[in-house]
Amino acid sequence: MAANHRSGRDQTAIDIGDDCKKCKKCIFRVPKVLRRQNPEAYTPDVVLVGPFHFRGKRVKEEAGKEDKKVKEGKEAKEGKEGKGEEDFQLMERVKESYVKEILSDMKNITLKELTAEVIKLSDQKNEGGFEQRARDFYAEPLDHISSKDFIEMMIVDGCFLIQLFRKCNDPKLRAFDDPIFNMDCMFHFLCHDILLLENQLPWFVIHSLYGLTVDIYHDETSLLSILILKAFSILPSLKQCCSTYNTHLSKIKCHCDADVLHILDLVRASIVIPLRTIEERAHKAAGKEGISNPEEHQVHTAKADQRQISPESKSDNKAVRKAICDPDQHQMHTATALSKADIKFQPVIKESIMDIRFEEGGCRRNGILKIPQLNVGMSSETLFRNLIAIEQCYHGYSNEITSYAILMDNLISSKEDMELLCKEKVIGNWLSDEDGCKFFSNLYKDIPHNKFYYGALCKQVNDRYKLRRYTWLASLKSDKFSNPWKILALVIGIIVLMLSIWSQTNNIRTFLQK
């Protein structure tokens, strides 16, 4: 099994095959070239979900018989990635209890009967058998997992996830001794693991289980995506985008919950799709040609990304920002440099954190860069790294999250830049200034970024930066108007200068009259 893990991680992320097969494969092992910057951002801490970190019963028994010294030596060598089975035992027990809850509430049926119901529901859609359909979501062979173990893993992990999100939103469902909700930090640790690219389950598995149990628990919504987004709104870095997108999904009439790929895909959609609807509305307001069917933008699937990058869509989908491939267009000056050129920063409340705008000023000011506030916390790096990883691995995605990381890295290159943006409340930094500065600088290191979606914005800001008169004006404001005493000194200096000129003028006039 270890050999399978090593070979899977060494192989390239996207298999070369027919388009149909490539479309299905959307769950990957993160390639080594991405992992080496921060392996912990891609590795589970407390819970294992899906087949990439699966350990069957036979493997567990063999691992329990290993010599203690050999085991300790192996863990010391592998570090976090060599975590032992005991590190995940707590969540394995929680999984079992959550499954028993569902089975009990479904009139004491067995796990085998629940599995049969899920398979029957899946077969009704004529999209292939349940097991093969689920295996097709993963970008590498899973031959080391037997059919029985694979199906059981899908059902157990799926039950665990839907019960976790239910309990997060409804405290009445929580048991008094539930270890997840009795520890304030445990749900945040679980969110770290659930958002990992390697820790994903096919959406149709979770969706099928939710559909079979939604009437039993009388959930507030019939949409699984809304339930999950509401739970993730607890995280500071996802609070705004998840809440906004949740409201968006609740309002629209046409929404296909089954078109999501997996949970990480849903979270990415909550960040990216609102930006596209904003762009669409802006173009319509300007009287330009928009998209023929606005509801196509409102379904959060990777199909929207495919439409964006397909040749046929380049002329039709004008609402989406065009990607610029010129590397020179990727650069923008740092926050402190822009500030010295009298370019101000303003936090704004937007539907998407990616909706960054520049408003040109007049004679008295250069312009304002309006940026939705981003809260940077402990889970932010994990979230962004895995979002960037899936953009790089999955052919159906465009590089919008990567472009956002590049833009923010351009703005933040020093501690002073981070302090300035925190002062202006553009960044809500829950880390130290030094760690916050490093956050963006390492996000896209070693990642090619030949498509950049903020090229026009960077050009607009750079053109205003080159206007030197605003630099002089900003310098004057900084040197002479930074505090009341300097202003008073400047006023007194001007008065003295005027009196001196007046005195000299009178002296000259008196001299000429003689």
Buried (B, 14 or more C-beta within 10 A) or exposed (E): EEEBBEEBBEBEBBEEEEEEEBBBBBBBBBBEEBBEBBBBBBBBBBBBBBBBBBBBEEBEEEEEEEEEEEBEEEBEEEEEBBBBBEBBEBBBEBBEBBBEBBBEEBEEBEBEEBBEBBBEBBEEEEEBEBBEBBBBBBBBEBEBBEEEBBBBBBBBBBBBBBBBBBBBBBEEBBEEEBEBBEEEEBBBBBBBBBBBBBBBBBBBBBBBBBBBBBEEBEBEBEBBBBBBBBBBBBBBBBBBBBBBBBEBBEEEEEBEBEBBBBBBBBBBBBBBBBBBBBBBBBBBEEEEEBBEEBEBBBBBBBEBBBBBBEEEBEEEBBBBBEBBEEEEBBEBBBBBBBBBBBBBBEBEEBBBBBBBBBEEBEEEBBBBBBBBBBBBBBBBBBBBBBBBBBBBBBBBBBBBBBBBBBBBBBBBBBBBBBBBBBEBEBBBBBBEBEBBBBBBBBBBEEBEBEBBBBBBBBBBBBEBBEBEEBBEBBEEEEEBEEEEEEEEEBEEEEEEEEEEEEEEEEEEEEEEEE
